[in-house]
Amino acid sequence: MHRRGQYELARPGVRRAGAVLAGVGLAVLAVGYAVALWRIPGWMGLNGEGGDAKDRHNARLLVVSAGGAVVVAISLLYTARNYRLSHRGQVTDRFTKALERLSSTDIDARLGGIHALEHVAADSRPHHDDVVEVLEAFVRRRAPTARRDDGGPTLGRPRPLPDQPEADVQATLTALATRPHRPERRTLDLSRLHLANARLRDADLRHADLQGADLRDADLLRANMRDAILWRTNLRRANLSRASLRDAILWQADLRRASLQNASLQDTNLRGADLQNADLRNASLRGADLRGVDLQNANLRYASLQNTDLRDAILRDASLRDAGLRGASLRDADLRGADLQDANLRYASLQKADLRGADLRGVDMRNIGGIAEAKVRAMARVDERTRFS
C-alpha cells in the first residue's frame, strides 16, 4: 500500500495539483500573517485611549517572532527531509557496492561485502528485508546441498562434503543469526543445506525453515529456535545447551548424542525423533510430543516431563533419576533397564509399559494408571521408599 501510494503521488497530474494547493496555502498564510501583523494591537485592545505606541510595537514584534519561529521550524523540517534522503542515498550506494563485492572471486572481497551488508541491515530498517534475502541467496549458492543418509543404495560415488562451512558461508550465517530483531516479510529459509560444524551461538533462528539441513556438530549454544521447522534435520552431536526450541517441529530429527542440557523443549513436536545417548539433563519437555521417540541410553536426569506424551517411546537403559514425569503418558513405552530412582510418576499412565529391570527405588507411583502394583513389583526393582497408591 505504501509503494502504491508513492506511485500515485508521482503521477504528473497529482504533482501539479499538489503544487497548486501548496501555492494557495502559502498565499493564504502570507495574507493571514499580514492581517495579523496589522490587526494584532486592536485584538489586544491597544488601539484605544489607554494604548501606548510602545505596547503596539511589542505586540507586532510578538507576531514577527512567531512568524520567524514558524519559518525556522519549516527550515528544520526541510533540512531533516534532505538529510533523510541523503542518508537513504548513501545507504543505497553502500548496498550496491556490497552486492558487487559478493560476486567477486576474491574471498576477502566477499567477506567485506558480507560485513558491509550486515552494517546496512543494522543502520537501515527499509533495507533490512533486502539484505536478509540477499544473504540467504548467497548461502544457498555457496553451501552444498545436504546428503540424506537413509541407508539406501546410491548410484556412483557421492561427492565429498566439507567438514565445516567455508569462511564466507560462516560469515553470512553469523550475519543472519545476529541480524536486528524486526518484523520480516518472509521466514529465513536454510533448508536442505550442508552446514555441519557451523558456529551459531546465540543465533536468532525463530520461525526459520531448517528442515532437512545437516547441522551435525553445530554450535547452537543458547540459540533461539522457537517455532523453527526442523523436520528431519540432522543435529547429531550438536550443542543445543540452553537453546530455546519451544513449539519447534523436530519430527524425525536426528539428535543422537546431542547436548540439550537446560534446553527449553516445551510443547515441541519430537515425534519419531532419534535421541539415543542425548544429554537432556535439566531440560524442560513439558507438554512435548515424544511419541515413538528413541531415547535409549539418554540422560534425562532432573528433566521436566510433566504431561508429556511418551507413548511407544524407547527409554531402554535411559537415566531418568529425579525426573518429573507427573501425569506423563508412558503407554507401551520400553523402560527396560531404565534408571528411575526418585522420579515422580504420580498420575502417570503405564498401561502395557515394559518395566523389566527398571530401577524404581524411591519413585512416587501414587495414582498411576494402567498397571497393577503387583506387576510393577514383579518386573522392576523397588524398595521401601517406592510409593504406591
C-alpha positions in Angstrom: 0.0 0.0 0.0 2.9 2.4 0.8 4.5 1.8 -2.6 1.2 2.1 -4.4 0.7 5.5 -2.6 4.1 6.6 -3.7 3.3 5.6 -7.3 0.0 7.6 -7.2 1.7 10.7 -5.8 4.4 10.5 -8.6 1.8 10.9 -11.4 2.2 14.3 -13.2 -1.4 15.4 -12.7 -1.2 14.7 -9.0 2.1 16.5 -8.7 0.7 19.6 -10.5 -2.4 19.6 -8.2 -0.1 19.3 -5.2 2.0 22.3 -6.4 -1.2 24.4 -6.9 -2.5 23.6 -3.5 0.8 24.3 -1.9 0.9 27.7 -3.6 -2.6 28.5 -2.5 -1.7 27.5 1.1 1.4 29.7 1.1 -0.6 32.7 -0.2 -3.3 32.2 2.5 -0.6 32.0 5.1 1.1 35.2 3.8 -2.3 37.1 3.8 -3.1 35.8 7.3 0.3 36.9 8.5 -0.1 40.4 7.1 -3.6 40.8 8.6 -2.3 39.5 12.0 0.6 41.9 11.9 -1.7 44.8 11.1 -4.7 44.0 13.4 -2.9 42.5 16.5 -2.8 45.7 18.5 -6.6 46.0 18.1 -7.2 42.4 19.0 -5.2 43.0 22.2 -7.1 46.2 23.0 -4.1 48.6 22.5 -5.6 51.0 19.9 -7.8 52.9 22.4 -7.0 55.9 24.6 -5.0 53.8 27.0 -2.9 52.3 24.3 0.8 53.1 24.1 2.8 53.1 20.8 5.5 51.0 22.6 2.9 48.4 23.5 1.6 48.2 19.9 5.2 47.8 18.7 5.7 45.0 21.2 2.5 43.3 20.0 3.6 43.4 16.4 7.1 42.2 17.4 5.4 39.2 19.0 3.7 38.3 15.7 7.1 38.8 13.9 8.7 36.4 16.4 6.0 33.8 16.0 6.4 34.0 12.2 10.1 33.6 12.5 9.7 30.6 14.7 7.4 29.0 12.0 9.9 29.7 9.3 12.7 28.1 11.4 10.5 25.1 12.1 9.8 24.7 8.4 13.5 25.1 7.6 14.4 22.4 10.2 11.8 20.0 8.7 13.2 20.6 5.2 16.7 20.1 6.4 15.7 16.8 8.2 14.0 15.7 5.0 17.1 16.4 2.9 19.2 14.6 5.5 16.9 11.6 5.4 17.0 11.5 1.6 20.8 11.9 1.6 21.2 9.2 4.2 19.0 6.8 2.2 21.0 7.5 -0.9 24.2 6.8 0.9 22.9 3.5 2.3 21.6 2.5 -1.2 25.1 3.2 -2.5 26.6 1.1 0.2 24.2 -1.7 -0.5 25.0 -1.6 -4.3 28.8 -1.7 -3.7 28.4 -4.6 -1.2 26.4 -6.6 -3.8 29.3 -6.1 -6.3 31.7 -7.5 -3.7 29.6 -10.6 -3.2 30.2 -11.6 -6.8 34.0 -11.3 -6.5 36.3 -14.3 -6.9 38.4 -12.9 -4.1 37.4 -14.3 -0.6 38.5 -11.1 1.1 36.3 -9.0 -1.1 33.3 -11.3 -0.5 33.9 -11.1 3.3 34.0 -7.3 3.0 30.7 -7.4 1.1 29.0 -9.6 3.7 30.1 -7.4 6.6 29.0 -4.3 4.7 25.6 -5.7 4.2 25.4 -6.6 7.9 26.1 -2.9 8.7 23.5 -1.8 6.2 20.8 -4.0 7.8 21.8 -2.6 11.2 21.7 1.1 10.0 18.7 1.0 7.7 15.3 -0.5 8.5 14.0 -0.1 4.9 16.9 -2.3 3.6 16.5 -5.0 6.3 14.4 -7.5 4.3 16.5 -6.9 1.1 19.8 -7.6 3.0 18.3 -10.8 4.5 17.1 -12.0 1.1 20.5 -11.4 -0.5 22.5 -13.1 2.3 20.1 -16.1 2.2 20.5 -16.4 -1.5 24.3 -16.2 -1.1 24.3 -19.0 1.4 22.2 -21.2 -0.8 24.5 -20.5 -3.7 27.7 -21.2 -1.8 26.8 -24.0 0.6 26.4 -27.6 -0.7 23.1 -29.4 -0.5 22.8 -31.8 2.4 23.1 -35.5 1.6 20.3 -37.6 3.1 21.8 -40.7 4.7 18.9 -43.1 4.7 20.9 -46.3 4.3 19.7 -46.9 0.8 21.8 -47.8 -2.3 23.5 -44.9 -4.2 24.4 -44.6 -7.8 28.1 -43.8 -8.2 30.5 -42.4 -5.6 29.0 -39.5 -3.6 30.9 -36.2 -3.7 32.8 -35.3 -0.6 31.2 -32.6 1.6 33.2 -30.0 3.6 33.8 -30.7 7.3 32.8 -27.1 8.1 31.3 -24.1 6.2 33.6 -22.0 4.1 34.7 -18.7 5.6 32.3 -16.6 3.6 29.4 -19.0 4.3 30.1 -18.9 8.0 30.3 -15.1 7.9 27.0 -15.0 6.2 25.4 -17.3 8.7 26.7 -15.2 11.5 25.3 -12.0 9.9 21.9 -13.7 9.5 21.9 -15.1 13.0 22.7 -11.8 14.6 20.5 -9.6 12.4 18.4 -6.9 14.2 15.1 -8.2 15.5 12.4 -6.6 13.3 9.2 -7.8 11.6 10.2 -9.5 8.4 8.1 -10.2 5.3 9.3 -13.8 4.9 10.9 -16.5 7.1 14.5 -17.4 6.9 15.0 -20.5 4.6 18.1 -22.6 5.2 16.5 -25.9 4.5 18.4 -28.9 3.0 21.8 -27.2 3.2 25.0 -28.9 4.5 26.1 -26.7 7.4 28.0 -29.2 9.6 30.1 -27.6 12.3 28.5 -24.2 11.8 29.1 -21.7 14.6 25.7 -20.3 15.6 25.9 -19.4 19.2 23.1 -17.1 20.4 21.6 -17.3 16.9 18.2 -15.8 16.3 16.5 -18.6 14.2 12.9 -18.1 15.3 10.5 -19.4 12.7 13.4 -20.4 10.5 12.9 -23.2 8.0 15.8 -25.7 8.6 14.1 -28.9 7.5 16.4 -31.5 6.1 19.5 -29.4 6.8 22.7 -31.0 8.0 23.7 -29.3 11.3 25.7 -32.1 12.8 28.3 -30.9 15.4 27.0 -27.4 15.0 27.4 -25.0 18.0 23.9 -23.7 18.8 24.5 -22.8 22.4 21.7 -20.5 23.7 20.2 -20.3 20.1 16.6 -19.1 19.9 14.9 -21.6 17.6 11.4 -21.1 18.8 8.7 -22.2 16.2 11.5 -23.3 13.9 10.9 -26.1 11.3 13.5 -28.8 12.0 11.7 -31.8 10.3 14.3 -34.5 9.5 17.1 -32.1 10.4 20.5 -33.7 11.2 21.5 -32.4 14.6 23.8 -35.2 15.6 26.2 -34.2 18.3 25.1 -30.6 18.1 25.5 -28.3 21.1 22.0 -27.1 21.9 22.6 -26.4 25.6 20.3 -23.7 26.9 18.7 -23.4 23.5 15.1 -22.5 23.1 13.2 -24.9 20.9 9.7 -24.2 22.3 6.9 -25.1 19.8 9.5 -26.2 17.2 8.9 -29.1 14.8 11.6 -31.7 15.3 9.6 -34.6 13.8 12.0 -37.4 12.9 15.1 -35.2 13.6 18.4 -36.9 14.3 19.6 -35.8 17.7 21.9 -38.7 18.6 24.5 -37.7 21.2 23.3 -34.1 21.0 23.8 -31.9 24.1 20.4 -30.4 25.2 21.3 -29.5 28.8 18.9 -26.9 30.3 17.2 -26.6 26.9 13.6 -25.5 26.6 11.6 -28.0 24.6 8.1 -27.2 25.9 5.2 -28.1 23.5 7.8 -29.3 20.9 6.9 -31.9 18.3 9.7 -34.6 18.6 7.6 -37.4 17.3 9.7 -40.2 15.8 13.0 -38.3 16.6 16.2 -40.2 17.4 17.7 -39.1 20.8 19.9 -42.0 21.5 22.6 -41.1 24.0 21.4 -37.5 24.1 22.2 -35.3 27.1 18.9 -33.9 28.3 19.8 -33.1 31.9 17.5 -30.4 33.4 15.8 -30.0 30.0 12.2 -28.8 30.0 9.9 -31.1 27.9 6.6 -30.2 29.4 3.7 -30.9 27.0 6.1 -32.2 24.3 5.1 -34.8 21.8 7.6 -37.7 22.2 5.6 -40.5 20.7 7.8 -43.2 19.3 11.0 -41.2 20.1 14.2 -43.2 20.7 15.7 -42.2 24.0 17.8 -45.3 24.5 20.8 -44.6 26.9 19.7 -40.9 27.0 20.5 -38.8 30.1 17.2 -37.3 31.4 18.2 -36.6 35.0 16.2 -33.8 36.6 14.4 -33.4 33.3 10.8 -31.9 33.4 8.4 -34.2 31.6 5.1 -33.3 33.2 2.1 -34.2 31.0 4.5 -35.3 28.2 3.3 -37.8 25.6 5.8 -40.7 25.7 3.6 -43.4 24.1 5.7 -46.1 22.3 8.9 -44.3 23.3 12.1 -46.3 23.7 13.7 -45.5 27.1 15.7 -48.6 27.4 18.7 -48.0 29.8 17.9 -44.3 30.0 18.7 -42.3 33.1 15.5 -40.7 34.5 16.7 -40.1 38.0 14.8 -37.3 39.8 12.9 -36.7 36.6 9.4 -35.1 36.8 7.0 -37.4 35.0 3.8 -36.4 36.8 0.9 -37.1 34.5 3.0 -38.3 31.6 1.7 -40.9 29.2 4.1 -43.9 29.0 1.7 -46.4 27.4 3.5 -49.1 25.5 6.8 -47.4 26.4 10.0 -49.6 26.6 11.5 -48.8 30.0 13.7 -51.9 30.3 16.7 -51.3 32.5 15.8 -47.6 32.9 17.0 -45.8 36.0 14.0 -44.0 37.5 15.3 -43.6 41.1 13.4 -40.8 43.0 11.4 -39.9 39.9 7.9 -38.6 40.2 5.5 -40.8 38.3 2.4 -39.8 40.1 -0.8 -39.9 37.9 1.3 -41.3 35.0 -0.1 -43.8 32.6 1.9 -47.0 32.4 -0.5 -49.2 30.5 1.4 -52.0 28.7 4.7 -50.4 29.6 7.7 -52.7 29.8 9.4 -52.2 33.2 11.6 -55.2 33.2 14.8 -54.5 35.1 13.9 -50.8 35.7 15.1 -49.2 38.9 12.1 -47.7 40.7 13.6 -47.2 44.1 12.2 -44.1 45.8 9.8 -43.4 42.9 6.4 -41.8 43.6 3.9 -44.0 41.8 0.8 -43.0 43.6 -2.3 -42.9 41.4 -0.6 -44.5 38.4 -2.9 -45.9 35.8 -2.9 -49.0 33.6 -0.6 -51.3 35.6 -1.1 -53.1 38.9 1.3 -52.7 41.9 2.0 -56.5 41.9 3.0 -56.4 38.3 5.4 -53.5 38.9 7.0 -55.3 41.8 7.4 -58.4 39.7 9.1 -56.6 36.8 11.1 -53.8 38.4 13.4 -53.1 41.3 11.6 -51.3 44.2 12.3 -50.7 47.8 10.5 -49.3 50.9 10.8 -45.8 49.5 8.7 -46.6 46.4 5.3 -45.2 47.0 2.2 -46.8 45.6 -1.4 -45.7 46.0 
